[in-house]
Amino acid sequence: MAFLEIDNMSLEFGGVKACQNVSMKLEPGILYGLIGPNGAGKSTIFNVLTGIYPPTRGDVRLSDESLVGKKPFEIAQKGIGRTFQNIRLFKELTVLENVMSAFYSSSNSSITDMVFETGKFHAEEEEVKIKSLELLKVMGIDDLAAVPAGGLPYGKQRKLEIARALGLSPKLLLLDEPAAGLNPTETRELTDLIRKIQKDRNITVLLIEHDMGLVMKICEKIYVLVQGQLVCEGPADVVQNDKRVIEAYLGVDE
């Protein structure tokens, strides 16, 4: 059984068809790629998966439970974490506080515990701090824990956003162009990190990325989206040699 299944999903904005009859099946513990030209509808699929947009038609199921109609925070609590194409950190908070914020969605402390700062609240706060520092260490930025997030170099902000997404303990991690704006060295580091995170935590990853070197290197299966429709799926060697994919990226010789 697929871990996550998108079943004949379409999303329309008035007369604009952002996605048309998209069907995908993601198995547990696999690293998937979602590629396509600009405007193909890739981020739209992420927005449907995370409850930002409800689909016009079709269904999205996580472990055979429909996500359609659920709010973004409910979907996050069910185990879907994501990053964004445009980084969305709490820039005034420290690096550590940004990661800690992800853990509060599953807090066991009541409002009363928080207001009166009970022993239960302090114990949980300390546990969250330890776990957050561990995630920062995985991403190689634990030495920057006390730095305001807005003061980080761009590449480290990308790493912080992934660390925060991991704070949700996701079963499915959605990465929206994580290598955008990175230099070649940073891209290589991020490539290794993504693969390590996916293997060590045995989570499912769906990756949107324009860096084809990164995608072909680490993705076990790739979906190709063109003008809102899936035109190809398979391992890297199949996708690279598919005529429809070549035409979508390079055009057709008249």
C-alpha positions in Angstrom: 0.0 0.0 0.0 1.2 3.5 -0.9 2.2 5.6 2.1 0.9 8.8 0.3 -1.4 8.7 -2.7 -2.6 11.5 -4.9 -5.6 10.2 -6.8 -6.6 12.0 -10.0 -6.1 15.4 -8.4 -7.0 18.6 -10.2 -6.7 22.2 -9.1 -8.3 25.1 -10.9 -8.2 28.8 -10.3 -11.1 30.2 -12.3 -10.2 29.2 -15.9 -6.6 28.4 -15.0 -5.8 24.7 -14.7 -2.9 24.6 -12.3 -2.9 20.8 -12.1 -4.8 18.3 -14.2 -5.6 14.7 -13.2 -2.4 14.2 -11.3 -1.9 10.8 -9.7 1.2 9.8 -7.7 2.0 7.1 -5.2 4.8 7.5 -2.7 6.2 4.4 -0.8 7.7 4.6 2.7 11.4 5.5 3.0 11.9 6.5 -0.7 13.5 9.7 -2.0 11.4 11.1 -4.8 12.0 14.0 -7.2 9.3 16.2 -8.8 10.7 18.2 -11.7 9.4 20.3 -14.6 9.8 23.7 -16.2 8.9 26.9 -14.4 5.2 27.2 -14.0 4.6 23.5 -14.4 2.6 23.3 -11.1 5.2 21.7 -8.8 4.8 24.0 -5.8 1.0 23.9 -6.4 1.1 20.2 -5.6 3.0 20.9 -2.4 0.4 23.4 -1.4 -2.4 20.9 -2.0 -0.5 18.2 0.0 -0.1 20.6 3.0 -3.7 22.0 2.9 -3.0 25.5 1.7 -5.2 24.8 -1.4 -8.1 22.2 -1.5 -8.2 20.3 -4.7 -11.0 21.1 -7.2 -11.3 17.3 -7.8 -9.6 14.1 -6.7 -8.2 13.0 -3.4 -5.0 13.0 -1.3 -4.6 10.2 1.2 -1.9 9.7 3.8 -1.8 6.2 5.2 -5.2 5.7 3.6 -6.7 8.7 5.4 -8.0 11.6 3.2 -6.3 15.0 3.8 -8.8 16.9 1.8 -10.5 19.6 3.9 -7.9 19.4 6.7 -6.2 22.6 7.8 -2.4 23.0 7.4 -1.7 22.6 11.1 -3.7 19.3 11.2 -1.8 17.9 8.2 1.6 18.9 9.9 0.5 17.1 13.0 -0.2 14.0 10.9 3.5 13.9 9.8 4.0 16.1 6.8 6.8 18.7 7.1 7.9 21.1 4.3 10.3 23.9 3.4 9.4 26.7 1.0 10.9 28.0 -2.2 11.1 31.4 -0.6 12.6 30.9 2.9 10.1 31.5 5.7 12.0 31.7 9.0 11.2 33.7 12.1 14.0 36.0 11.4 13.8 37.9 14.8 14.1 34.6 16.7 17.3 32.8 17.3 18.3 29.7 15.3 17.5 27.5 18.2 14.1 29.1 18.8 13.2 28.6 15.2 13.7 24.9 15.5 12.0 24.7 19.0 8.9 26.3 17.5 8.2 23.2 15.4 8.0 21.0 18.5 5.2 23.1 20.1 2.6 21.7 17.7 2.8 18.4 19.6 3.3 19.9 23.1 1.7 18.1 26.1 1.7 21.2 28.3 -1.6 22.9 28.8 -2.1 26.7 28.7 -2.1 26.7 32.5 1.3 24.9 32.5 2.7 27.6 30.1 1.2 30.6 31.9 2.4 29.5 35.4 5.6 27.8 34.1 5.0 24.6 35.9 7.5 21.8 36.4 5.9 19.9 33.6 6.4 22.9 31.3 10.0 23.4 32.2 10.8 19.7 31.8 9.2 19.7 28.3 11.0 22.9 27.4 14.4 21.4 28.3 13.6 18.2 26.3 12.6 20.3 23.2 15.8 22.3 23.6 18.0 19.2 23.6 16.2 17.7 20.5 16.4 21.0 18.7 20.2 21.2 19.3 20.5 17.7 18.0 18.8 18.7 14.8 21.0 21.7 14.4 24.1 19.5 14.9 22.8 17.2 12.1 22.6 20.2 9.8 26.1 21.5 11.0 24.8 24.8 12.4 24.6 24.0 16.1 27.4 26.6 16.8 25.0 29.3 15.6 22.2 28.4 18.0 22.1 31.8 19.7 22.3 33.8 16.4 19.2 35.6 15.1 18.0 33.6 12.1 17.8 36.7 9.9 21.6 37.2 10.4 22.5 33.8 8.9 24.1 33.5 5.4 21.6 32.3 2.8 23.0 28.8 2.6 22.7 28.3 6.4 19.1 29.7 6.4 18.3 26.9 4.0 19.7 24.3 6.4 17.8 25.9 9.3 14.5 25.6 7.4 15.1 21.9 6.9 16.0 21.5 10.6 12.8 23.2 11.6 10.8 21.0 9.3 12.4 17.9 10.9 11.3 19.2 14.3 7.8 18.1 13.3 9.1 14.5 13.2 7.7 14.1 9.7 6.9 10.8 8.0 6.9 12.8 4.7 9.3 15.7 4.1 8.6 18.1 1.2 11.6 20.1 0.1 10.8 23.0 -2.3 13.9 23.9 -4.2 16.3 23.5 -1.3 19.4 24.2 -3.4 18.0 27.5 -4.9 20.6 30.2 -4.6 23.3 28.0 -3.3 26.9 27.9 -4.7 28.3 24.5 -6.0 30.0 23.7 -2.7 26.8 24.4 -0.7 24.8 22.4 -3.1 27.1 19.4 -2.7 26.9 19.7 1.1 23.1 19.9 0.9 22.9 16.9 -1.4 24.8 14.7 1.0 22.7 16.0 4.0 19.4 15.3 2.3 20.5 11.7 1.5 21.8 11.2 5.0 18.7 12.5 6.6 16.4 10.4 4.5 18.4 7.2 5.1 19.1 7.7 8.8 15.5 8.6 9.7 13.9 6.3 7.1 11.5 9.0 6.0 9.8 9.6 2.7 11.2 12.7 0.9 9.6 14.5 -2.1 12.0 17.0 -3.6 11.3 19.8 -6.0 14.5 21.0 -7.6 15.8 22.6 -10.8 19.4 21.4 -10.2 19.3 18.3 -12.3 22.6 17.1 -11.1 21.3 17.0 -7.5 18.0 15.3 -8.6 19.6 12.6 -10.7 22.2 11.9 -8.1 19.9 11.2 -5.1 16.3 10.6 -6.2 15.3 7.0 -6.5 12.2 7.8 -8.6 11.3 11.0 -10.4 8.0 12.5 -11.5 7.9 15.0 -14.4 5.2 17.7 -14.5 4.6 19.8 -17.6 1.8 22.4 -17.7 0.1 20.8 -14.8 0.1 17.3 -16.1 2.4 14.3 -15.3 4.2 13.2 -18.5 6.7 10.7 -17.2 7.8 8.8 -14.0 10.6 6.5 -13.3 14.2 6.2 -12.3 16.8 8.8 -13.5 17.9 6.9 -16.5 14.4 6.5 -17.8 13.4 10.1 -17.2 16.6 11.5 -18.8 15.9 9.6 -22.1 12.2 10.2 -22.3 11.2 12.1 -25.4 8.5 14.1 -23.7 10.9 15.2 -21.0 13.5 16.3 -23.5 11.0 18.3 -25.4 9.7 20.0 -22.3 13.1 21.2 -21.4 14.8 21.7 -24.7 11.9 22.2 -27.1 11.2 20.6 -30.5 13.2 21.0 -33.7 10.7 22.2 -36.3 
